[in-house]
């Protein structure tokens, strides 16, 4: 049998199949073009020829039904649900895809045939079958140029979504522009999806441009999408732009909700612009929004960070008077923490009792801020009492709890008690953090217990903690003052091995330490190294070095150091000093190596 005898071309009128084919149900989609006598049919369609012994089931090639629910926007009539793909249509879709992929350029006869028989439904299924957003867009543009066809709303939607998901945002915007030209206005859900996609990609300019364009189309702005855009802008430190965007869209098919205000208030509070945050807080009622506990907690936290704790406490009392909102553990803890930072431990304790009496159970964070507060004012009896109360409430002491207690005892000069707590942490398998090490090492150095501090540094190097210079500096300073410069230099080398590089304080300690021992050439070498790594010495370091150089009878070196420091020419340090500094300096002073 010849191909044209086998194939009876579908009769399409305005994209509607002939009644002769009927309406195939989904279960009837699976079919085969069965070979006769074991030989595949030879099928010819104008310029297209293919040979196959078996064709895959249509139901596995195409999604039989493509229902998408959209709300709002301008929908073409008759497209509320996409029609079921018929068996003959599925075959024709495959033919179109094959022609498009392998038979370019098409002959006039082929173009004429496709122009007569392509429908919006077929075109949608071709885009889906290609399974590649970039290829789908090429076919979309190909059919747009060559055929007089009205693309369906769902084709635009499918392309925009798939292109955005692939990160092809410029192409998605191109399809969006085509849709507007063809009067297939995307609804608020689709617009929201695109805005969110642009924002996630960091293209805030395109997202704002899209918002501006849809204003004239009378498409409502999806509040979820706009909130996401505001949130992402603030996250990228574009707070002022976010506030401006909010104000520009007020009254333009946009009504803010609670989340809108919470996003803006949080951003402003984190930027310590609490007064501006209050402006938005007071505007909520105008738009029918009411502060929830998240709103209150955000602005109370902002006030307490700005040391306006009494105002935060007033807002807490305001919440207690409301019927629809109650303060939670975060609310109370924020105000308690604020009082602790100000050293007002009486008010902090009173608020804790009020919290417990109201039925709000304190958390470990609540007790930790109180223990830290009492420790900083030197009231270790109250700190210990708070620790015991913490245990009675079932809260587990963590590294923050122990670090606060250790800090408190160290401030009181009771380093031995701090070491006992250090050992208790080991017994409980609570790993110290960088601040735990720093506090106890600094306290040991103040009591000139340098060897114990040195042992803790060795213990630190065996952990996964990335140390900071402020941990090493007290020990280096202690050994310099005790005259043990070799040990101080060795510690500086160990710093670098732990990827912790000396800072300005480290270099200054080493320079002055070597000056005090009369090791002037090495002091100059350290100064040279300091400049070479881009660390600018302060006036104290320069003055100390220059003064000692003059006292050591080295006026020329003193003059050079002074000149280099004043000019700030880091690169010039090597050429100006190398001629007068023996090469052995780098071997003697490891930190300058």
Phi, psi and omega in degrees: 000135179278157186300315185291338175285325181287319186269119172255105187304139179294141179263104183257135172230113182054037175082008181252125182292155179297150182294343182298337182273340182069190181246104183286134174279162184301323184289345179267006185285330186284117182209167178230146165271096192283134177288145174266133178056031176078008181246134181292148179292143175263109188250126180237131176227106187039250183272000184258128178227135176213155178230129180210141177272340181206138176248135182298153179302137181297326182294341178265347177270330187227149174283118187297326178228140185231081183264126175231126179266121177236152180232134180082180179077183182254113181256139175295143180297140177085005183243029178294324174226136179286138184291159178291139178283122180280164182300313181292329178291321178299319177296317182293325177300318180295322178298314180298316180298317181295317176301315183295321185279326192238355186237032178274141355280151180282148177287164178299324179295319180294316179298320180295319180296312180297320180300326182282327191249348177291142177231164177304323180292317179297316181299318177300315182291329176295315179300319179292318184294324179299331172055035179209112184305321181293316177294321178301319178293322178297317178294320178302313180290324177299311181290330179294322182281320191263339185235146177272077185233141176267110181293146182280157177303323185286333175295314177301315183297314180300315181295315181297317180294312184292323178294319177297318180296333178272359180082011180267070189288327178294320178293321178298320178294326177297315178296320177301318179295320176300318181298319179295320179297320181275007178064025171262080186289122176300144180279178185297330179293315180293317178299317179298319179299316182292318179300316179296322180295315178299318182294318179298329179278358179081008180268073183291331178298316179292322179297317179290325177296318179298318177301316182295322184291324184283349179300318182285345181270000180059035174265127181295147179274126177291116186296327179297317180293317181295321177297319177298320179297314179299316181298315182290325177296316179295322179298330179266022177062035176247052185297311183298321178295322180295316179297318179296319179298319178300313182292325181293328185266355177298132179083356180252076181054031183222124176237114182296152175241186183301321181295324177303310181294321180298321179296311183292319180296319179297316180299317181292321179294320178295330178274008180060033174253064188293324180297319176293323177298322178295328178298315177291323178300317181285339180276350186300319183296330181300325183260017178074019179256150181231136181301133173259185185294329177295319178299311180299314181298322180296311185284329175294318177298320178296318179296317182292324176293333178271011180066020174260060188291324180298322177295322176296321179295322177298318178294324177300315178295327178296320179297320183297335180275349182275148180273334186261006185205140179226145177296142178247190184297328179292319180301307181297316183296324180298314181289318178301316178299320178299315178295322180296319180295331178273356181079013180269072187289334177297313179293323179296316180294319180298320180291327176298316179296320178297321179298312181295319180295333180280353179095003178272122185276125178294152178256177176299325179296319179302310180293323181299318181291327178290316178299317179296318179297314179295323179296321182289334177267003175084011181264079184284338175296315179291324179297316179294321178298320180292325177296318179294322177294324178302315180295322181295336178270006177081013179273136183269127178292136181238191183297329178293319179300308182293322179297321178294318178295316178300317179298317180298314180294323178295320178298328179275359179084008181262074184289327180298320177295324177296320179294327176296317178294324176301315179291326177298322177299318180298317181299322182272006181058038175260112184284131177291153176257185184298327181283328175299312177302312185300315183297312186284327177294317180297320180294320178295321179294323178298330178267011178062028177264064190293324183291324176292319177297321180296321179295322178293325176297319178297321178295322179299318182294345179268000180258176177270006181289133173273107187285164177244155181304329183294346175282318184281327188305316180298324181289316177300316179297319180297315180291326176297315181292332179275358177088001181268074184290329180298318179292322178298316179295323179296320178297322178298323177293318179297327176303310183295325178295332177267017181060029176246108188265142182306142176255190183301320180294318179301310181297318181298317178300315182291320179299310182293322179300317179289325177298316182296333179266004177078013180266072191290320180298321178291324177298318178295321178299318179294320176300316178300314179298321179303314180291322185293333179268007176083019179261111184279123179290148177274175184298326181296316181295316181296313181299317180296315181294314181298317180299316180291325178295319176298316180296330180275003179076034180237064185295325181296315178296321178299318180295317180297315179301316181297318181293314180298317181296319182289325180279336180069026180271092183295321183290338182280348185298321183294311183291329184277337184251336186301327183293339184249359182245120179299149181296338183295347182298317181295335178278330182279325183251098185301324184296335181268004184287000000 
